[in-house]
Amino acid sequence: MTVYDWAEYRQASAAAKVHAVLEWQRRIPQQMVVTAGKVHDANRTIPMQWQAGWTYVQDRGYISFARLAQMQACGAHFVVRLKQSMHWQVVACRPVPLGPQGGVHLRGDQTVRLAGWPEVELRLVSYQLPDYRWVFVLTDRFDLMASSVARLYKERWKIEHWWKWMKTMLKIKQPLGESAPALPLQLLAAFVTDLLWRVFKAFGHFPASLYEFVTRCQELSLVRLVDIADGALRQALEHIHDHFTHPPAFSRPLLCS
């Protein structure tokens, strides 16, 4: 990132930071803002739009009372890991089931008031990982089971794995341009490519993993379709080819004036 003179970070290095809202069900970035690396994750100046009814799952680096209040004001909800250094007052306690629940052991389900934000009652769910580490998850969702809150936060790790996949398969760490607009364009192209891979795999009914589908396509990118020996991959590519060569007919036009 040293070629990015606009990406201020440290004296001897540069870095950029991507602030994104990923619609996890479809794995489509709903919002994306690129800033210099020194900008804090929870900076209020980052122009994010919160959607009513959405639940935003975030890491503890995004703890900001002003930011969480913005979400609530927009009718949105949050599930965020709480820093253990923060203080809170317990208002009420609810029993939690014994034994593992979705790979974690629930240890508490409380209504709390946070120091620094005492006017709002929130929910604090705590659980213990198999390595005995404790995790405290803060949310305003009182309608969910405690185990559902824990599982929601665990979904955040799948986002981390998806981002690692993007950086590895699409070489995002290798900049294609040096200007400030270049990186967002490169990221947008990577997101579109990832989405097309998933669409093509689904269209072709390829049974193996997305990684195998992509790597096999990359290996055979210069081989004629009729010469591909891999039966599953060839069948998938033929199905995709037929779909785009002979698109399905519609009973009425898609666009009407």
C-alpha positions as CSV (number, residue, x, y, z in Angstrom):
1,M,0.0,0.0,0.0
2,T,3.0,2.3,-0.1
3,V,1.9,3.6,-3.5
4,Y,-1.2,5.2,-2.0
5,D,0.0,8.6,-0.9
6,W,-3.6,9.5,0.1
7,A,-4.0,6.5,2.5
8,E,-2.5,8.0,5.6
9,Y,-1.7,5.4,8.3
10,R,1.8,5.4,9.8
11,Q,4.9,7.4,9.1
12,A,6.6,4.7,7.1
13,S,3.6,3.0,5.6
14,A,0.2,3.6,4.1
15,A,-3.1,1.7,4.4
16,A,-6.7,1.9,3.3
17,K,-9.7,0.6,5.2
18,V,-12.9,-0.7,3.7
19,H,-16.1,0.1,5.7
20,A,-18.8,-2.2,4.2
21,V,-22.3,-3.4,4.9
22,L,-22.6,-7.0,3.6
23,E,-26.1,-8.4,3.0
24,W,-25.1,-11.8,4.3
25,Q,-28.0,-13.8,2.9
26,R,-27.1,-12.9,-0.7
27,R,-23.4,-12.0,0.1
28,I,-23.8,-8.7,-1.7
29,P,-22.2,-5.5,-0.4
30,Q,-25.0,-3.1,0.3
31,Q,-22.7,-0.2,1.1
32,M,-19.0,0.4,0.8
33,V,-16.9,3.3,1.9
34,V,-13.1,3.4,1.5
35,T,-11.0,5.6,3.9
36,A,-7.4,6.1,4.9
37,G,-6.2,3.4,7.3
38,K,-6.0,5.7,10.3
39,V,-9.8,6.4,10.3
40,H,-11.5,4.6,13.2
41,D,-14.0,1.9,12.4
42,A,-16.8,3.7,14.4
43,N,-16.1,7.2,13.1
44,R,-19.4,9.1,12.8
45,T,-18.2,10.9,9.7
46,I,-18.3,7.7,7.7
47,P,-21.5,8.1,5.6
48,M,-23.4,4.8,6.3
49,Q,-27.1,4.5,5.7
50,W,-29.0,2.3,8.2
51,Q,-32.0,0.4,6.9
52,A,-35.1,-0.1,9.1
53,G,-35.7,-3.7,10.1
54,W,-32.1,-4.8,9.4
55,T,-29.9,-6.3,12.2
56,Y,-26.3,-5.2,11.9
57,V,-23.7,-7.7,13.3
58,Q,-20.5,-6.0,14.2
59,D,-17.2,-6.6,16.0
60,R,-16.2,-4.8,19.2
61,G,-14.2,-2.2,17.3
62,Y,-17.5,-0.7,16.2
63,I,-18.7,0.1,19.7
64,S,-19.9,3.7,19.6
65,F,-22.9,4.8,21.5
66,A,-23.6,7.6,19.0
67,R,-23.4,5.1,16.2
68,L,-25.7,2.6,17.9
69,A,-28.2,5.3,18.7
70,Q,-28.2,6.3,15.0
71,M,-29.2,2.7,14.1
72,Q,-32.0,2.7,16.6
73,A,-33.3,6.1,15.4
74,C,-33.5,4.6,11.9
75,G,-35.5,1.6,13.1
76,A,-32.5,-0.8,12.7
77,H,-31.1,-3.2,15.2
78,F,-27.6,-4.3,16.2
79,V,-25.6,-7.3,17.5
80,V,-22.1,-6.2,18.6
81,R,-19.4,-7.7,20.8
82,L,-18.9,-5.7,24.0
83,K,-15.5,-4.8,25.3
84,Q,-14.9,-6.4,28.7
85,S,-13.4,-3.2,29.9
86,M,-16.8,-1.5,29.7
87,H,-19.0,-1.2,32.8
88,W,-22.7,-1.9,33.0
89,Q,-25.5,-2.2,35.6
90,V,-27.6,-5.3,35.6
91,V,-31.3,-4.5,35.6
92,A,-32.8,-8.1,35.2
93,C,-31.5,-11.6,34.6
94,R,-33.1,-14.4,32.6
95,P,-32.3,-18.1,32.9
96,V,-30.2,-19.8,30.2
97,P,-30.3,-23.5,29.1
98,L,-27.6,-25.8,30.3
99,G,-25.3,-27.6,28.0
100,P,-23.9,-26.5,24.6
101,Q,-26.1,-24.5,22.3
102,G,-24.9,-24.2,18.7
103,G,-21.3,-24.9,19.7
104,V,-21.2,-22.5,22.7
105,H,-22.1,-22.6,26.4
106,L,-24.5,-19.8,27.3
107,R,-23.5,-18.2,30.6
108,G,-25.9,-15.3,31.0
109,D,-28.8,-13.3,29.5
110,Q,-29.3,-10.0,31.2
111,T,-31.0,-6.6,30.7
112,V,-28.3,-3.9,31.4
113,R,-27.6,-0.2,31.4
114,L,-24.2,0.8,30.1
115,A,-22.1,3.4,31.8
116,G,-22.0,6.3,29.3
117,W,-25.4,5.3,27.9
118,P,-27.6,4.7,31.0
119,E,-30.9,6.0,29.5
120,V,-31.3,2.9,27.3
121,E,-31.9,-0.7,28.5
122,L,-30.1,-3.2,26.3
123,R,-29.6,-6.9,26.3
124,L,-26.3,-8.6,27.2
125,V,-25.8,-12.3,26.2
126,S,-22.6,-14.0,27.4
127,Y,-21.3,-17.3,26.3
128,Q,-18.1,-19.4,26.6
129,L,-16.2,-20.9,23.7
130,P,-14.7,-24.4,23.7
131,D,-11.3,-22.9,24.6
132,Y,-13.0,-21.3,27.7
133,R,-12.8,-17.7,26.5
134,W,-15.8,-15.6,27.3
135,V,-17.7,-13.5,24.7
136,F,-20.2,-10.7,25.7
137,V,-22.7,-9.7,23.0
138,L,-24.7,-6.6,23.2
139,T,-28.0,-6.2,21.3
140,D,-31.3,-4.4,21.3
141,R,-33.1,-7.5,20.1
142,F,-35.2,-8.8,23.1
143,D,-37.4,-10.9,20.8
144,L,-34.7,-13.5,20.1
145,M,-33.6,-16.5,22.1
146,A,-30.2,-16.1,23.8
147,S,-28.8,-18.9,21.7
148,S,-30.0,-17.1,18.5
149,V,-28.1,-13.9,19.6
150,A,-25.0,-16.0,20.1
151,R,-25.4,-17.6,16.7
152,L,-26.0,-14.3,15.0
153,Y,-22.6,-13.0,16.3
154,K,-20.9,-16.2,15.2
155,E,-22.1,-15.5,11.7
156,R,-19.7,-12.6,11.7
157,W,-16.8,-15.0,11.4
158,K,-18.2,-16.3,8.1
159,I,-17.9,-12.8,6.8
160,E,-14.3,-12.8,7.9
161,H,-13.8,-16.0,5.9
162,W,-15.6,-14.5,2.9
163,W,-13.3,-11.5,3.0
164,K,-10.2,-13.7,3.2
165,W,-11.5,-15.6,0.2
166,M,-12.0,-12.4,-1.7
167,K,-8.4,-11.2,-1.0
168,T,-6.9,-14.6,-1.8
169,M,-8.8,-15.4,-5.0
170,L,-9.1,-11.9,-6.5
171,K,-5.7,-10.5,-5.4
172,I,-7.2,-7.4,-3.8
173,K,-4.0,-6.8,-1.9
174,Q,-2.3,-6.0,-5.2
175,P,-3.3,-2.4,-6.2
176,L,-4.1,-1.8,-9.8
177,G,-4.1,2.0,-9.5
178,E,-2.6,4.7,-7.2
179,S,-5.4,7.3,-7.1
180,A,-8.1,7.5,-4.4
181,P,-10.9,6.3,-6.8
182,A,-8.9,3.3,-8.1
183,L,-9.3,1.1,-5.0
184,P,-13.1,1.4,-4.7
185,L,-13.3,0.5,-8.5
186,Q,-11.1,-2.5,-8.0
187,L,-13.1,-3.7,-5.0
188,L,-16.4,-3.2,-6.9
189,A,-15.0,-5.3,-9.8
190,A,-14.0,-8.0,-7.3
191,F,-17.5,-8.1,-5.7
192,V,-19.1,-8.4,-9.1
193,T,-16.7,-11.2,-10.1
194,D,-17.4,-13.1,-6.9
195,L,-21.2,-12.8,-7.5
196,L,-20.8,-14.0,-11.1
197,W,-18.9,-17.0,-9.9
198,R,-21.6,-17.9,-7.5
199,V,-24.3,-17.4,-10.2
200,F,-22.5,-19.5,-12.8
201,K,-22.0,-22.3,-10.3
202,A,-25.7,-22.2,-9.4
203,F,-26.8,-22.1,-13.0
204,G,-24.5,-25.0,-13.9
205,H,-25.6,-27.1,-10.9
206,F,-22.0,-27.8,-10.1
207,P,-22.0,-30.2,-7.1
208,A,-18.5,-29.4,-5.6
209,S,-17.4,-26.3,-3.7
210,L,-17.2,-22.9,-5.2
211,Y,-13.4,-23.0,-4.8
212,E,-13.1,-26.1,-6.9
213,F,-15.4,-24.7,-9.5
214,V,-13.3,-21.5,-9.8
215,T,-9.9,-23.2,-9.8
216,R,-11.0,-25.7,-12.4
217,C,-12.4,-23.0,-14.6
218,Q,-9.1,-21.1,-14.2
219,E,-7.0,-24.2,-15.0
220,L,-9.1,-24.9,-18.1
221,S,-9.7,-21.3,-19.3
222,L,-7.8,-22.0,-22.6
223,V,-9.3,-25.4,-23.2
224,R,-12.2,-25.9,-25.6
225,L,-15.4,-27.0,-24.0
226,V,-15.6,-30.2,-26.0
227,D,-12.1,-31.2,-24.8
228,I,-12.8,-30.9,-21.1
229,A,-12.8,-34.4,-19.5
230,D,-14.2,-33.4,-16.2
231,G,-17.8,-34.6,-16.5
232,A,-19.3,-32.4,-13.7
233,L,-17.5,-29.3,-14.8
234,R,-18.2,-29.8,-18.5
235,Q,-21.9,-30.4,-17.8
236,A,-22.0,-27.2,-15.7
237,L,-20.3,-25.1,-18.3
238,E,-22.5,-26.5,-21.1
239,H,-25.6,-25.7,-19.0
240,I,-24.3,-22.1,-18.5
241,H,-23.4,-21.8,-22.2
242,D,-26.9,-23.0,-23.3
243,H,-28.5,-20.6,-20.9
244,F,-26.7,-17.5,-22.4
245,T,-26.9,-18.8,-25.9
246,H,-30.6,-19.6,-25.8
247,P,-32.1,-17.4,-23.1
248,P,-35.6,-18.4,-21.9
249,A,-38.5,-16.7,-23.6
250,F,-40.8,-14.5,-21.6
251,S,-44.5,-14.3,-22.1
252,R,-44.4,-10.5,-21.8
253,P,-41.6,-7.9,-22.2
254,L,-39.4,-7.2,-19.2
255,L,-39.4,-3.4,-19.7
256,C,-42.6,-1.5,-20.5
257,S,-43.0,2.1,-21.3
